[in-house]
Structure formats: structure tokens, C-alpha cells
């Protein structure tokens, strides 16, 4: 790591630490005002943000990004309105800091409370989605944390324009401007610097593709919240309702193919297939999805032979792997073998089968008769998310403001001494 990146990290990190110490006791009203002010600034400056995004789109196209990745990057007025709504939603949420998580009295005379506190300084490393700049900045601030944002090279100008709005909100609310900092370089040397900055950063959240997350997981000295891939499965059970299944599967695959909640594998029970035939496959083909399958379903015109590694693959494109299975247990076994513990859905009207699916799988999110595209903090009522965590320590599933807190114990006595 070059000295210039180490020096830059030291400067940014020291500012973040100082800001975090003030944010830890900032009032709920100040934090809400900063986010509301940022939302107003984003909308007022939307043309500037779109202009910056056009520069990013041009850069990304020249780099050869896939259509799905370009869709992640693209901003228009509708998506900017969604950013504004997200900021306002987080502003309106209950402040997670200071919540009494539990309290009890001891025979010794002590009264003990476990109270939510900020984590401190959070580093977010992300790729092409510029809205992460607003989501991460807002959620970290709401939870009383300072944040260091390292956006992808593709979203450099978009992120910069959005970050300026966040800083304006902080300034107007009289909170430290260094509470939300954006790394001012595209150079990947700063990624390594952040991963090693144990004296400044308390946790790293990577948001991006497999290559980025693998790099973070292998090189980080700072603790991380991460998911490696979103290999999301849908299982159409023998007791699935046909019309519900058709609607959910199409949405799960085609609404937005480039997000981590997009379905990548469809498992169909043999009895369902025997009863209804290839209708689910035909729907996908008609929607322009490339269906990679095997055996019996290769008889369906338009399907192609699946490679072995297509099962357990995150396509992030209009491609899906499809397999026939014999019952829910075989579906569960397939998901355990090929899944990434992100999101799985079962389509069934049978309560016992749904309960078995929920009980025997341990993915971060399990759904019944609903699209995997709902794997999103905003859709869970969190006002947004900083990512989907698939690990089991501290945070799991959508990481919202509450998940960006730790806790401390407040112990009260009355001249109490221990025997």
C-alpha cells in the first residue's frame, strides 16, 4: 500500500473518529434535520446529479459493463425521487440509539439496563449503485455512526453529487461535516487502506459483486458485514397456486435482474410439472429470459442445456437455471448445496410444507408466496438498507439503522457493594 493512501486514510479516519464521538450524543432532532435537509438538496440538485450520472454512464459503457450493471448505475428523475423518499423515511424513523433493549434487577440491589449505542465508524465499499451513497450515509447517521464511503469508479460523479447534498444537510443541522465522508479517488489502493484501518474503522460493509466481496473477506483486518452472492431460489411446490406462481416467478426474475434479490434458480416439483406442464418455463421464455435446464425440460422449445456450474451461479442477467425436484425435501437439499444463504422462496398453499421449508433452511430471508425482489430493507420497513448480511454474527438480513448499533450496560446501585 502506497504511503499516499495510508496518509489519506489517516486523515479521513481521524476526522471520522472525531465526528463519531460527537454523533454518539447528537439529538434525534439534529439527525432528522440533517437527513431532511439532504433530501431537499437532492431534489433541488437533481439535474446536477443526472448530469454527473451521464458522465458515469459514458465511462461505464466504455468499460464494457453489462446491461444489468448499467441499469444498476443509471439514475433518472424517478430513481432520484426514490432516493429523496428513502432519506425522508430514515429521517422519520425512531432513533435506534438509546433504546433500552432489556432491563432487570438483581438480588444484590443492582438495576441493569442494556442500551443501544452506535458502532462508531463504518466503512462502506460499494460498486456501481450510486443510491448506496445516500442509503449508507443516511442509515449510518441515523444510528449515530460516522461513515467513510468508497464508491465504485463507475459511480464516481454521481456519488460525489449526492454526497455534496448529504454534507449540506449536516452543515445546516450543525453536525460535523466529516460524519459522512466520500473517498475522493477512484484508485483501488484506498480499498486496501480501508480494509487495514483497524485504528479508525469499526466495521466494513462491502456492497458489490463476488470479486469485490471476496477481496474484502480475504484481505480485511477490520470486521465485516457481508454477503458473497445473492443466489436466490424459488421452489414451486406441488401445492402451489398456478396463477400466484406465474406472477411471483416472473417478478422475481425480471423486475430488475441486476439486484441481489433477483431469482437465479427455479426449482419445480415433479407433480406440479405433471399437472400444469411447462407454463412457468414458457412465461420466462416469453419475457426474454434465457432458461438453462436439463433432462425432461429440454423438450420445451427454447430452453438450453444447463452447465453444471449454472446451479449455484449468480447471473445478474436475464438468465435462470431451472431443475425439476421430487418434493420439498429435495428442494431443500438442492438449496443447501447450491445456495448462498441470501433469500429463498416457496410457492405453496400447504401450511405444513411451508413450515418445513422455513424450519429446515437457514438463509437470512425465507419467503412464502412472495417475490424474492422484496429482499430489501426499504420493503421491510427499514427505510433503506446498507446491505444484506448473510453471516450469523451481529447483523443478518437487511442491515438497517437498528442493525448498525451495538450496546452497553448501564448499572445503577445505591452504595451497593459486592460480598
VOPAGU-2260 file (C-alpha; in pm, 1 decimal, decimal comma):
REM VOPAGU-2260
SITE   aa  ch    i         X         Y         Z
SITE  UNK   A    0       0,0       0,0       0,0
SITE  UNK   A    1     146,1     332,1    -105,1
SITE  UNK   A    2     223,6     592,2     156,0
SITE  UNK   A    3     -14,6     841,5      -3,5
SITE  UNK   A    4    -311,9     608,2      55,3
SITE  UNK   A    5    -201,8     541,1     410,5
SITE  UNK   A    6    -173,6     915,5     472,7
SITE  UNK   A    7    -512,7     982,5     309,3
SITE  UNK   A    8    -672,7     708,8     519,2
SITE  UNK   A    9    -516,2     853,6     832,5
SITE  UNK   A   10    -656,6    1197,6     759,6
SITE  UNK   A   11   -1004,8    1071,4     670,0
SITE  UNK   A   12   -1006,1     824,6     958,3
SITE  UNK   A   13    -906,2    1081,5    1220,4
SITE  UNK   A   14   -1184,1    1314,7    1103,3
SITE  UNK   A   15   -1433,7    1027,1    1113,5
SITE  UNK   A   16   -1331,3     931,6    1467,6
SITE  UNK   A   17   -1374,2    1291,2    1585,8
SITE  UNK   A   18   -1713,7    1315,0    1415,8
SITE  UNK   A   19   -1827,9     981,0    1561,1
SITE  UNK   A   20   -1753,0    1099,4    1914,5
SITE  UNK   A   21   -1995,3    1390,1    1863,0
SITE  UNK   A   22   -2259,3    1190,2    1680,0
SITE  UNK   A   23   -2279,1     944,5    1970,0
SITE  UNK   A   24   -2475,2    1202,3    2168,5
SITE  UNK   A   25   -2630,2    1405,9    1885,6
SITE  UNK   A   26   -3001,5    1463,7    1932,8
SITE  UNK   A   27   -3265,0    1278,0    1734,0
SITE  UNK   A   28   -3390,2    1613,4    1606,6
SITE  UNK   A   29   -3048,2    1710,3    1469,0
SITE  UNK   A   30   -3003,3    1382,6    1284,8
SITE  UNK   A   31   -3352,6    1400,2    1139,7
SITE  UNK   A   32   -3297,4    1761,1    1031,9
SITE  UNK   A   33   -2971,6    1667,0     857,5
SITE  UNK   A   34   -3145,0    1391,0     660,9
SITE  UNK   A   35   -3444,7    1605,7     570,7
SITE  UNK   A   36   -3211,4    1883,5     457,8
SITE  UNK   A   37   -3015,3    1634,7     247,9
SITE  UNK   A   38   -3338,2    1511,5      87,5
SITE  UNK   A   39   -3437,4    1867,2      -9,7
SITE  UNK   A   40   -3089,4    1925,7    -152,9
SITE  UNK   A   41   -3101,1    1604,5    -360,0
SITE  UNK   A   42   -3429,0    1707,1    -519,6
SITE  UNK   A   43   -3319,0    2067,2    -574,5
SITE  UNK   A   44   -2995,7    1949,0    -736,9
SITE  UNK   A   45   -3141,9    1657,4    -929,7
SITE  UNK   A   46   -3029,9    1789,3   -1267,3
SITE  UNK   A   47   -2672,1    1819,9   -1142,8
SITE  UNK   A   48   -2690,9    1460,9   -1015,4
SITE  UNK   A   49   -2827,7    1339,7   -1350,1
SITE  UNK   A   50   -2552,3    1528,6   -1534,9
SITE  UNK   A   51   -2290,9    1356,1   -1320,2
SITE  UNK   A   52   -2462,0    1023,2   -1378,3
SITE  UNK   A   53   -2443,9    1073,1   -1756,2
SITE  UNK   A   54   -2066,1    1106,8   -1724,0
SITE  UNK   A   55   -2060,5     787,2   -1520,3
SITE  UNK   A   56   -2278,9     601,7   -1772,3
SITE  UNK   A   57   -2045,6     703,5   -2053,7
SITE  UNK   A   58   -1743,6     584,9   -1854,3
SITE  UNK   A   59   -1916,2     254,4   -1768,9
SITE  UNK   A   60   -2022,8     187,5   -2128,8
SITE  UNK   A   61   -1667,2     240,3   -2248,5
SITE  UNK   A   62   -1555,4      -1,4   -1977,9
SITE  UNK   A   63   -1791,9    -262,0   -2119,8
SITE  UNK   A   64   -2028,0    -307,0   -1823,5
SITE  UNK   A   65   -2318,4    -546,8   -1881,2
SITE  UNK   A   66   -2671,6    -412,6   -1939,3
SITE  UNK   A   67   -2770,3    -527,7   -1589,0
SITE  UNK   A   68   -2480,0    -338,8   -1431,2
SITE  UNK   A   69   -2557,4     -31,3   -1639,4
SITE  UNK   A   70   -2913,7     -49,1   -1507,2
SITE  UNK   A   71   -2777,2     -50,6   -1150,9
SITE  UNK   A   72   -2578,8     263,2   -1229,7
SITE  UNK   A   73   -2840,3     461,6   -1417,1
SITE  UNK   A   74   -3024,8     747,3   -1243,6
SITE  UNK   A   75   -3330,8     929,2   -1371,0
SITE  UNK   A   76   -3578,9    1158,7   -1203,1
SITE  UNK   A   77   -3784,5     864,0   -1077,2
SITE  UNK   A   78   -3486,0     699,1    -911,5
SITE  UNK   A   79   -3373,9    1029,4    -762,8
SITE  UNK   A   80   -3725,2    1069,0    -617,3
SITE  UNK   A   81   -3676,9     723,7    -460,6
SITE  UNK   A   82   -3350,6     847,4    -304,4
SITE  UNK   A   83   -3534,4    1150,1    -164,5
SITE  UNK   A   84   -3812,3     929,1     -27,1
SITE  UNK   A   85   -3554,0     698,6     130,0
SITE  UNK   A   86   -3380,4     986,7     306,8
SITE  UNK   A   87   -3711,8    1118,3     438,0
SITE  UNK   A   88   -3816,9     771,7     550,4
SITE  UNK   A   89   -3496,6     722,7     751,5
SITE  UNK   A   90   -3535,8    1072,2     898,3
SITE  UNK   A   91   -3883,8     980,0    1024,7
SITE  UNK   A   92   -3779,1     651,8    1185,8
SITE  UNK   A   93   -3743,5     613,6    1557,9
SITE  UNK   A   94   -3388,2     687,6    1670,5
SITE  UNK   A   95   -3224,4     349,4    1740,4
SITE  UNK   A   96   -2964,5     499,9    1976,6
SITE  UNK   A   97   -3051,6     491,9    2345,1
SITE  UNK   A   98   -3318,2     220,9    2313,6
SITE  UNK   A   99   -3341,9      11,3    2626,6
SITE  UNK   A  100   -3304,0    -339,2    2489,6
SITE  UNK   A  101   -3351,9    -510,0    2824,7
SITE  UNK   A  102   -3351,5    -422,1    3192,8
SITE  UNK   A  103   -3368,5    -615,8    3516,1
SITE  UNK   A  104   -3296,9    -602,8    3888,1
SITE  UNK   A  105   -3054,2    -827,4    4072,8
SITE  UNK   A  106   -3083,0    -955,5    4431,9
SITE  UNK   A  107   -2765,5    -759,1    4503,2
SITE  UNK   A  108   -2961,2    -436,5    4459,2
SITE  UNK   A  109   -2822,8    -351,5    4114,5
SITE  UNK   A  110   -3051,8    -224,8    3840,2
SITE  UNK   A  111   -2910,9    -318,4    3497,1
SITE  UNK   A  112   -3004,5    -184,4    3154,2
SITE  UNK   A  113   -2873,6    -292,4    2815,8
SITE  UNK   A  114   -2887,6      16,1    2593,6
SITE  UNK   A  115   -2826,6      57,3    2219,2
SITE  UNK   A  116   -2519,3     260,0    2121,8
SITE  UNK   A  117   -2354,1     349,7    1789,9
SITE  UNK   A  118   -2090,0     119,1    1645,0
SITE  UNK   A  119   -1856,1     414,8    1581,4
SITE  UNK   A  120   -1705,3     447,7    1232,7
SITE  UNK   A  121   -1835,7     237,7     945,0
SITE  UNK   A  122   -1660,0     192,3     612,7
SITE  UNK   A  123   -1878,7     115,4     310,3
SITE  UNK   A  124   -1714,1     -13,3      -8,1
SITE  UNK   A  125   -1953,4     -37,0    -299,9
SITE  UNK   A  126   -1958,4     -57,5    -676,9
SITE  UNK   A  127   -2191,9      82,6    -934,6
SITE  UNK   A  128   -2512,4     174,9    -745,4
SITE  UNK   A  129   -2491,9     548,7    -665,2
SITE  UNK   A  130   -2802,7     534,6    -443,4
SITE  UNK   A  131   -2588,8     345,3    -189,6
SITE  UNK   A  132   -2419,8     679,8    -119,3
SITE  UNK   A  133   -2747,1     815,7      18,2
SITE  UNK   A  134   -2869,6     491,7     178,4
SITE  UNK   A  135   -2544,5     422,9     362,7
SITE  UNK   A  136   -2490,4     782,9     464,7
SITE  UNK   A  137   -2843,9     814,8     599,1
SITE  UNK   A  138   -2856,4     488,0     791,6
SITE  UNK   A  139   -2513,6     532,4     948,0
SITE  UNK   A  140   -2601,6     885,7    1057,1
SITE  UNK   A  141   -2936,8     776,7    1199,0
SITE  UNK   A  142   -2756,3     519,4    1413,4
SITE  UNK   A  143   -2506,4     781,5    1534,8
SITE  UNK   A  144   -2214,3     649,2    1330,1
SITE  UNK   A  145   -1964,4     831,2    1113,7
SITE  UNK   A  146   -1921,4     670,0     772,8
SITE  UNK   A  147   -1644,5     656,3     514,0
SITE  UNK   A  148   -1782,9     583,9     166,9
SITE  UNK   A  149   -1570,2     437,4    -108,7
SITE  UNK   A  150   -1788,6     423,4    -419,7
SITE  UNK   A  151   -1704,2     240,0    -739,1
SITE  UNK   A  152   -1508,0     402,2   -1017,7
SITE  UNK   A  153   -1819,0     381,0   -1237,1
SITE  UNK   A  154   -2034,9     586,8    -998,5
SITE  UNK   A  155   -1770,6     847,6    -912,0
SITE  UNK   A  156   -1950,5    1162,0   -1035,6
SITE  UNK   A  157   -2299,6    1051,4    -924,9
SITE  UNK   A  158   -2175,0     966,6    -576,7
SITE  UNK   A  159   -1991,6    1296,8    -548,5
SITE  UNK   A  160   -2304,6    1496,1    -637,1
SITE  UNK   A  161   -2519,7    1300,9    -388,3
SITE  UNK   A  162   -2252,2    1328,8    -119,0
SITE  UNK   A  163   -2249,0    1707,1    -156,6
SITE  UNK   A  164   -2620,3    1704,9     -69,1
SITE  UNK   A  165   -2559,9    1494,3     241,7
SITE  UNK   A  166   -2288,7    1735,1     357,0
SITE  UNK   A  167   -2525,1    2028,3     303,8
SITE  UNK   A  168   -2777,0    1859,5     532,9
SITE  UNK   A  169   -2512,0    1801,4     800,3
SITE  UNK   A  170   -2394,8    2161,2     781,2
SITE  UNK   A  171   -2746,9    2301,9     814,6
SITE  UNK   A  172   -2814,0    2077,1    1116,6
SITE  UNK   A  173   -2485,9    2186,4    1277,4
SITE  UNK   A  174   -2344,0    1834,4    1277,6
SITE  UNK   A  175   -1982,0    1757,6    1179,8
SITE  UNK   A  176   -1940,9    1753,7     801,9
SITE  UNK   A  177   -1690,9    1470,1     844,2
SITE  UNK   A  178   -1974,6    1249,4     968,7
SITE  UNK   A  179   -2021,7    1136,9     606,5
SITE  UNK   A  180   -1703,1    1133,2     400,2
SITE  UNK   A  181   -1654,4    1017,2      42,4
SITE  UNK   A  182   -1312,6     885,3     -60,4
SITE  UNK   A  183   -1201,4    1135,3    -327,6
SITE  UNK   A  184   -1021,2     893,5    -560,5
SITE  UNK   A  185   -1104,9     607,8    -796,2
SITE  UNK   A  186    -779,7     429,9    -713,3
SITE  UNK   A  187    -831,5      84,3    -559,5
SITE  UNK   A  188    -537,9     148,9    -327,7
SITE  UNK   A  189    -785,4     317,3     -93,5
SITE  UNK   A  190    -984,3      -6,2     -67,2
SITE  UNK   A  191    -679,1    -180,9      79,5
SITE  UNK   A  192    -615,8     116,4     306,6
SITE  UNK   A  193    -968,7      95,8     445,6
SITE  UNK   A  194    -950,5    -280,7     495,1
SITE  UNK   A  195    -641,0    -236,9     712,7
SITE  UNK   A  196    -754,9      72,8     905,5
SITE  UNK   A  197    -831,5    -101,3    1234,6
SITE  UNK   A  198    -745,1     210,8    1433,3
SITE  UNK   A  199   -1011,2     415,6    1253,1
SITE  UNK   A  200   -1288,0     186,2    1122,6
SITE  UNK   A  201   -1503,0     -40,1    1342,3
SITE  UNK   A  202   -1675,1    -239,0    1068,1
SITE  UNK   A  203   -1663,8    -263,8     686,6
SITE  UNK   A  204   -1972,7    -321,5     472,7
SITE  UNK   A  205   -1898,1    -429,3     113,7
SITE  UNK   A  206   -2173,8    -392,8    -148,3
SITE  UNK   A  207   -2093,7    -531,7    -487,5
SITE  UNK   A  208   -2011,2    -837,1    -692,4
SITE  UNK   A  209   -1839,7   -1158,4    -595,4
SITE  UNK   A  210   -1492,6   -1028,9    -681,8
SITE  UNK   A  211   -1521,6    -725,4    -453,9
SITE  UNK   A  212   -1674,1    -912,5    -161,0
SITE  UNK   A  213   -1419,3   -1196,0    -190,2
SITE  UNK   A  214   -1139,2    -939,2    -182,6
SITE  UNK   A  215   -1283,8    -777,2     127,6
SITE  UNK   A  216   -1339,0   -1109,2     304,8
SITE  UNK   A  217    -986,0   -1230,1     232,5
SITE  UNK   A  218    -793,9    -907,2     298,9
SITE  UNK   A  219    -987,5    -725,0     570,7
SITE  UNK   A  220    -838,5    -680,9     914,1
SITE  UNK   A  221   -1145,5    -479,8    1013,1
SITE  UNK   A  222   -1461,1    -683,9    1097,9
SITE  UNK   A  223   -1711,3    -705,8     809,3
SITE  UNK   A  224   -2083,8    -744,1     742,0
SITE  UNK   A  225   -2106,3    -912,8     405,3
SITE  UNK   A  226   -2279,0   -1144,6     167,6
SITE  UNK   A  227   -2077,7   -1307,5    -105,5
SITE  UNK   A  228   -2357,3   -1362,0    -360,1
SITE  UNK   A  229   -2733,2   -1345,3    -394,6
SITE  UNK   A  230   -2806,2   -1692,1    -531,2
SITE  UNK   A  231   -3179,5   -1676,1    -466,9
SITE  UNK   A  232   -3404,2   -1977,8    -524,7
SITE  UNK   A  233   -3776,7   -2015,2    -584,4
SITE  UNK   A  234   -3940,4   -2353,1    -528,2
SITE  UNK   A  235   -4278,4   -2416,8    -694,7
SITE  UNK   A  236   -4431,0   -2684,5    -474,1
SITE  UNK   A  237   -4686,9   -2945,0    -583,6
SITE  UNK   A  238   -4947,4   -2748,4    -385,7
SITE  UNK   A  239   -4863,0   -2412,0    -539,9
SITE  UNK   A  240   -5138,2   -2195,8    -685,3
SITE  UNK   A  241   -5067,4   -2167,8   -1057,6
SITE  UNK   A  242   -5157,3   -1802,7   -1104,9
SITE  UNK   A  243   -4967,8   -1692,8    -793,2
SITE  UNK   A  244   -4666,3   -1892,7    -909,6
SITE  UNK   A  245   -4669,8   -1738,7   -1258,1
SITE  UNK   A  246   -4693,2   -1385,8   -1117,6
SITE  UNK   A  247   -4427,8   -1427,7    -848,6
SITE  UNK   A  248   -4170,1   -1608,2   -1063,0
SITE  UNK   A  249   -4182,7   -1351,7   -1343,3
SITE  UNK   A  250   -4145,2   -1065,0   -1097,7
SITE  UNK   A  251   -3864,7   -1236,2    -905,8
SITE  UNK   A  252   -3661,7   -1288,0   -1222,1
SITE  UNK   A  253   -3744,9    -996,6   -1448,5
SITE  UNK   A  254   -3838,2    -689,1   -1241,5
SITE  UNK   A  255   -3470,7    -598,6   -1203,7
SITE  UNK   A  256   -3223,2    -867,1   -1298,3
SITE  UNK   A  257   -2913,5    -692,4   -1164,3
SITE  UNK   A  258   -3002,3    -680,6    -793,5
SITE  UNK   A  259   -2902,7    -936,0    -531,6
SITE  UNK   A  260   -3266,4   -1030,0    -464,7
SITE  UNK   A  261   -3329,8   -1141,7    -822,7
SITE  UNK   A  262   -3416,9   -1511,1    -852,8
SITE  UNK   A  263   -3133,6   -1711,7   -1010,8
SITE  UNK   A  264   -3271,0   -2066,3    -982,7
SITE  UNK   A  265   -3622,4   -2207,7   -1015,3
SITE  UNK   A  266   -3700,0   -2549,3    -868,3
SITE  UNK   A  267   -4025,9   -2710,9    -983,8
SITE  UNK   A  268   -4187,3   -3007,0    -814,1
SITE  UNK   A  269   -4250,0   -3300,8   -1048,0
SITE  UNK   A  270   -4617,5   -3322,7    -951,5
SITE  UNK   A  271   -4667,3   -2952,5   -1025,3
SITE  UNK   A  272   -4496,4   -3000,6   -1363,1
SITE  UNK   A  273   -4706,7   -3307,9   -1441,0
SITE  UNK   A  274   -5024,4   -3114,7   -1363,4
SITE  UNK   A  275   -4950,7   -2782,7   -1536,2
SITE  UNK   A  276   -4679,4   -2864,9   -1787,3
SITE  UNK   A  277   -4420,4   -2608,4   -1895,4
SITE  UNK   A  278   -4626,3   -2294,3   -1833,7
SITE  UNK   A  279   -4373,7   -2143,1   -1588,2
SITE  UNK   A  280   -4090,0   -2200,2   -1835,5
SITE  UNK   A  281   -4293,4   -2065,3   -2125,8
SITE  UNK   A  282   -4369,1   -1748,5   -1927,7
SITE  UNK   A  283   -3998,5   -1690,0   -1868,2
SITE  UNK   A  284   -3907,7   -1756,0   -2231,7
SITE  UNK   A  285   -4182,4   -1518,4   -2349,6
SITE  UNK   A  286   -4032,3   -1249,6   -2124,3
SITE  UNK   A  287   -3694,6   -1289,2   -2294,4
SITE  UNK   A  288   -3530,0   -1490,2   -2017,2
SITE  UNK   A  289   -3270,7   -1749,6   -2117,2
SITE  UNK   A  290   -3375,4   -2074,8   -1947,3
SITE  UNK   A  291   -3092,8   -2316,6   -1873,5
SITE  UNK   A  292   -3220,6   -2657,9   -1772,0
SITE  UNK   A  293   -3173,9   -3033,3   -1809,7
SITE  UNK   A  294   -3349,8   -3363,3   -1876,2
SITE  UNK   A  295   -3725,4   -3353,6   -1929,6
SITE  UNK   A  296   -3747,8   -2976,7   -1957,5
SITE  UNK   A  297   -3508,4   -2962,4   -2251,3
SITE  UNK   A  298   -3809,0   -3082,7   -2453,2
SITE  UNK   A  299   -3957,4   -2735,1   -2405,7
SITE  UNK   A  300   -3874,9   -2535,2   -2721,0
SITE  UNK   A  301   -3632,7   -2250,5   -2649,1
SITE  UNK   A  302   -3462,1   -2397,9   -2344,6
SITE  UNK   A  303   -3089,3   -2476,4   -2349,1
SITE  UNK   A  304   -2872,6   -2730,2   -2171,9
SITE  UNK   A  305   -2752,6   -2609,2   -1833,8
SITE  UNK   A  306   -2386,7   -2634,6   -1745,8
SITE  UNK   A  307   -2312,5   -2792,0   -1408,1
SITE  UNK   A  308   -2197,5   -2456,4   -1267,7
SITE  UNK   A  309   -2523,8   -2285,6   -1369,8
SITE  UNK   A  310   -2671,9   -2420,2   -1046,0
SITE  UNK   A  311   -2519,9   -2206,1    -772,9
SITE  UNK   A  312   -2444,2   -1916,3   -1006,5
SITE  UNK   A  313   -2542,1   -1551,4    -970,3
SITE  UNK   A  314   -2627,9   -1442,9   -1323,6
SITE  UNK   A  315   -2744,5   -1084,5   -1254,2
SITE  UNK   A  316   -2893,0   -1101,4   -1603,1
SITE  UNK   A  317   -3199,5   -1233,9   -1789,6
SITE  UNK   A  318   -3084,6   -1590,9   -1733,2
SITE  UNK   A  319   -3222,7   -1852,8   -1492,8
SITE  UNK   A  320   -3131,4   -2210,7   -1407,1
SITE  UNK   A  321   -3428,2   -2449,2   -1374,8
SITE  UNK   A  322   -3445,5   -2800,5   -1229,2
SITE  UNK   A  323   -3722,6   -3048,5   -1152,3
SITE  UNK   A  324   -3722,6   -3188,6    -797,2
SITE  UNK   A  325   -3921,6   -3454,2    -619,1
SITE  UNK   A  326   -4081,4   -3274,2    -326,1
SITE  UNK   A  327   -3982,3   -3013,9     -72,1
SITE  UNK   A  328   -3700,9   -3216,9      84,6
SITE  UNK   A  329   -3521,9   -3246,5    -248,0
SITE  UNK   A  330   -3567,6   -2871,8    -299,7
SITE  UNK   A  331   -3421,0   -2804,6      45,0
SITE  UNK   A  332   -3124,1   -3032,1     -27,4
SITE  UNK   A  333   -3057,7   -2850,6    -356,8
SITE  UNK   A  334   -3069,9   -2508,4    -189,6
SITE  UNK   A  335   -2838,4   -2620,2      90,2
SITE  UNK   A  336   -2588,5   -2741,0    -168,1
SITE  UNK   A  337   -2600,4   -2451,7    -412,6
SITE  UNK   A  338   -2738,7   -2153,3    -219,5
SITE  UNK   A  339   -2559,7   -1855,8     -66,3
SITE  UNK   A  340   -2784,6   -1814,2     241,4
SITE  UNK   A  341   -2937,9   -1496,4      99,6
SITE  UNK   A  342   -3307,2   -1536,1       6,3
SITE  UNK   A  343   -3525,1   -1836,2     -83,9
SITE  UNK   A  344   -3897,1   -1851,6    -159,6
SITE  UNK   A  345   -4152,8   -2131,3    -157,5
SITE  UNK   A  346   -4474,5   -2116,9    -356,6
SITE  UNK   A  347   -4733,6   -2337,2    -184,6
SITE  UNK   A  348   -5080,8   -2338,4     -31,7
SITE  UNK   A  349   -4977,7   -2616,1     206,6
SITE  UNK   A  350   -4902,1   -2479,7     554,6
SITE  UNK   A  351   -4709,5   -2787,2     667,8
SITE  UNK   A  352   -4484,7   -2779,4     361,4
SITE  UNK   A  353   -4417,1   -2409,2     406,6
SITE  UNK   A  354   -4333,2   -2465,8     774,3
SITE  UNK   A  355   -4089,7   -2743,2     679,9
SITE  UNK   A  356   -3919,6   -2516,4     423,6
SITE  UNK   A  357   -3886,9   -2235,9     680,6
SITE  UNK   A  358   -3766,3   -2468,4     955,8
SITE  UNK   A  359   -3502,1   -2658,6     760,2
SITE  UNK   A  360   -3337,3   -2379,2     566,2
SITE  UNK   A  361   -3115,4   -2120,0     730,7
SITE  UNK   A  362   -3092,4   -1844,8     472,0
SITE  UNK   A  363   -3110,0   -1487,8     600,6
SITE  UNK   A  364   -3452,3   -1437,6     436,6
SITE  UNK   A  365   -3718,7   -1701,6     369,0
SITE  UNK   A  366   -4042,0   -1615,8     187,9
SITE  UNK   A  367   -4372,5   -1780,3     106,6
SITE  UNK   A  368   -4579,1   -1685,4    -197,4
SITE  UNK   A  369   -4382,6   -1362,6    -244,1
SITE  UNK   A  370   -4116,9   -1242,5    -486,0
SITE  UNK   A  371   -3752,1   -1255,2    -382,6
SITE  UNK   A  372   -3728,3    -897,3    -509,8
SITE  UNK   A  373   -3874,1    -796,9    -170,6
SITE  UNK   A  374   -3534,6    -880,9     -13,9
SITE  UNK   A  375   -3474,1    -515,8      57,1
SITE  UNK   A  376   -3455,8    -309,5     373,4
SITE  UNK   A  377   -3694,3     -48,7     237,0
SITE  UNK   A  378   -3954,8    -317,4     168,4
SITE  UNK   A  379   -3904,6    -444,7     524,8
SITE  UNK   A  380   -3996,6    -104,1     664,8
SITE  UNK   A  381   -3638,0     -10,6     749,5
SITE  UNK   A  382   -3639,9     297,0     525,0
SITE  UNK   A  383   -3348,6     151,5     331,8
SITE  UNK   A  384   -3055,8     -74,2     396,0
SITE  UNK   A  385   -2680,9     -63,6     391,4
SITE  UNK   A  386   -2671,8    -420,4     260,1
SITE  UNK   A  387   -2797,8    -775,1     311,3
SITE  UNK   A  388   -2581,7    -964,6     559,3
SITE  UNK   A  389   -2573,3   -1344,0     524,1
SITE  UNK   A  390   -2337,0   -1415,0     812,1
SITE  UNK   A  391   -2463,5   -1504,4    1158,1
SITE  UNK   A  392   -2279,9   -1260,5    1384,4
SITE  UNK   A  393   -2430,5    -927,7    1493,1
SITE  UNK   A  394   -2643,0    -844,7    1186,6
SITE  UNK   A  395   -2830,1   -1070,8     945,2
SITE  UNK   A  396   -3060,0    -999,1     652,6
SITE  UNK   A  397   -3128,4    -634,2     562,0
SITE  UNK   A  398   -2895,2    -410,2     762,9
SITE  UNK   A  399   -3088,7    -100,5     863,2
SITE  UNK   A  400   -3025,0     163,3    1127,3
SITE  UNK   A  401   -3106,6     -65,1    1421,3
SITE  UNK   A  402   -2854,2    -322,9    1298,9
SITE  UNK   A  403   -2585,7     -51,7    1289,6
SITE  UNK   A  404   -2585,9     -23,1    1667,4
SITE  UNK   A  405   -2413,5    -213,8    1944,3
SITE  UNK   A  406   -2499,2    -187,0    2313,5
SITE  UNK   A  407   -2360,1    -110,1    2653,3
SITE  UNK   A  408   -2470,0    -193,7    3005,5
SITE  UNK   A  409   -2582,5      80,1    3243,1
SITE  UNK   A  410   -2563,5     -43,3    3602,8
SITE  UNK   A  411   -2716,0     153,8    3890,5
SITE  UNK   A  412   -2667,5      87,2    4260,1
SITE  UNK   A  413   -2722,3     274,6    4585,5
SITE  UNK   A  414   -2391,0     244,6    4763,0
SITE  UNK   A  415   -2404,8    -122,6    4662,2
SITE  UNK   A  416   -2100,7    -339,1    4738,5
SITE  UNK   A  417   -2023,7    -696,8    4644,9
SITE  UNK   A  418   -1989,9    -957,9    4916,6
